[in-house]
Amino acid sequence: MALRRFDLDHVGAEIGQHLCAVWSGQNAAEIDDLNPVQHFHRSVSPCYAIDLVHGRALRAYNRVRWAAGRPPEHDASIDKGEAAVSEALERAHETIEHHEHGHGQGDPWARRVAVLVSALAAALAITGIAGNAAQNEYLTHHVAVSDDWSFYQAKNLRATVTDSEMHLLASLPNAAEPAIQSRIKEAKATAERMRDDPVGGKGMKQLSQLARTEETLRNEAHHRYHGYEYAAGALEIAIVLASVSVVTRIRALTLAAAGIGVLAGLAAGSVALDIF
C-alpha cells in the first residue's frame, strides 16, 4: 500500500483557528488583532495543544516513512510543538511584566509564578531529552531484534537444506563408499553447527538467546519512552495552568500547576530509576 500523508497543516490550521475563535470569543478573522494579554490567552488556549499534536503527528508520520525506507518529509511545522513551549513561556513572562507595570510595583506572587513556570520548563526540557534518548534506544534494539531473527531464519534454512542433502546421500545405492560417507559426515557437522555454535556464537541457539535479550531491552526502552511522554504531557499542562493563573488571578490554578509538576517530576524520576 502506498504511504499517504493526511493534510495535517490544513486540518491543524482549521481546528486551531476555530478553537482560538471560541476561546477568545472573537471571529477567526479578528484573531491576529488581539492585544498582548488576549494574544497570551491564545498561546495557552487549545491552539497550544493543537500545535503540539500537529507537530507530534508529523513526526510520527515521518517515522513511518523512515521505517518504510523512504526519507522523511521536511516541514517547518514539525518543530511547531516544541516552539509552542518556548512561545508560551515568553508570553507568560510578558504577561507577568504587563501586570507588574499595571500595579506600579512588582507583584511577588507573579514573580513566584514566573519561577514556577521556569522550573516546569526546565523539567520539561530534561524529560524531553530523556524521552528522545529512550526512543532512539528502542529503535536501535528493534532493528537488532529484526536482524537477529532474520539471521536465525537464514541459519534454519541452511540447516534444513543440509539435512535434506545428508538424507539424500544416505539413500544412494553407493552410500557406503568412503567419499559419500565423508560428504554425509560433513553435512551432518554443518547442520549441527548451524543449530548450535558455541565457539563462533552464531548458531540458531545463540541467535535466539541474543534476539530475546534484545527484545527485553527493546521493551524496557519502549516502556521508558512512554513514561517520559506522559510526564512531558503533564508538565506541558502544568505550564499552561501556571500561565493562565497569572492572567486570571486564580491562585488555585497555580497550586494545581505546582501539584501536577511535582507528580510529573516524580513520575519521570521513577521511570529513570526503573521503579515502575
C-alpha positions, 0 to 999 in steps of 0.5 A, spaced: 500 500 500 502 506 498 504 511 504 499 517 504 500 523 508 493 526 511 493 534 510 495 535 517 497 543 516 490 544 513 486 540 518 491 543 524 490 550 521 482 549 521 481 546 528 486 551 531 483 557 528 476 555 530 478 553 537 482 560 538 475 563 535 471 560 541 476 561 546 477 568 545 470 569 543 472 573 537 471 571 529 477 567 526 478 573 522 479 578 528 484 573 531 491 576 529 488 583 532 488 581 539 492 585 544 498 582 548 494 579 554 488 576 549 494 574 544 497 570 551 490 567 552 491 564 545 498 561 546 495 557 552 488 556 549 487 549 545 491 552 539 497 550 544 495 543 544 493 543 537 500 545 535 503 540 539 499 534 536 500 537 529 507 537 530 507 530 534 503 527 528 508 529 523 513 526 526 510 520 527 508 520 520 515 521 518 517 515 522 513 511 518 516 513 512 523 512 515 521 505 517 518 504 510 525 506 507 523 512 504 526 519 507 522 523 511 518 529 509 521 536 511 516 541 514 517 547 518 511 545 522 514 539 525 518 543 530 511 547 531 510 543 538 516 544 541 516 552 539 509 552 542 513 551 549 518 556 548 512 561 545 508 560 551 513 561 556 515 568 553 508 570 553 507 568 560 513 572 562 510 578 558 504 577 561 507 577 568 511 584 566 504 587 563 501 586 570 507 588 574 507 595 570 499 595 571 500 595 579 506 600 579 510 595 583 512 588 582 507 583 584 511 577 588 506 572 587 507 573 579 514 573 580 513 566 584 509 564 578 514 566 573 519 561 577 514 556 577 513 556 570 521 556 569 522 550 573 516 546 569 520 548 563 526 546 565 523 539 567 520 539 561 526 540 557 530 534 561 524 529 560 524 531 553 531 529 552 530 523 556 524 521 552 528 522 545 534 518 548 529 512 550 526 512 543 532 512 539 534 506 544 528 502 542 529 503 535 536 501 535 534 494 539 528 493 534 532 493 528 537 488 532 531 484 534 529 484 526 536 482 524 537 477 529 531 473 527 532 474 520 539 471 521 536 465 525 531 464 519 537 464 514 541 459 519 534 454 519 534 454 512 541 452 511 540 447 516 534 444 513 537 444 506 543 440 509 539 435 512 535 434 506 542 433 502 545 428 508 538 424 507 539 424 500 546 421 500 544 416 505 539 413 500 544 412 494 545 405 492 553 407 493 552 410 500 557 406 503 563 408 499 568 412 503 567 419 499 559 419 500 560 417 507 565 423 508 560 428 504 554 425 509 559 426 515 560 433 513 553 435 512 551 432 518 557 437 522 554 443 518 547 442 520 549 441 527 553 447 527 548 451 524 543 449 530 548 450 535 555 454 535 558 455 541 565 457 539 563 462 533 556 464 537 552 464 531 548 458 531 540 458 531 541 457 539 545 463 540 541 467 535 535 466 539 538 467 546 541 474 543 534 476 539 530 475 546 535 479 550 534 484 545 527 484 545 527 485 553 531 491 552 527 493 546 521 493 551 524 496 557 526 502 552 519 502 549 516 502 556 521 508 558 519 512 552 512 512 554 513 514 561 517 520 559 511 522 554 506 522 559 510 526 564 512 531 558 504 531 557 503 533 564 508 538 565 506 541 558 499 542 562 502 544 568 505 550 564 499 552 561 495 552 568 501 556 571 500 561 565 493 562 565 493 563 573 497 569 572 492 572 567 486 570 571 488 571 578 486 564 580 491 562 585 488 555 585 490 554 578 497 555 580 497 550 586 494 545 581 500 547 576 505 546 582 501 539 584 501 536 577 509 538 576 511 535 582 507 528 580 510 529 573 517 530 576 516 524 580 513 520 575 519 521 570 524 520 576 521 513 577 521 511 570 529 513 570 530 509 576 526 503 573 521 503 579 515 502 575 
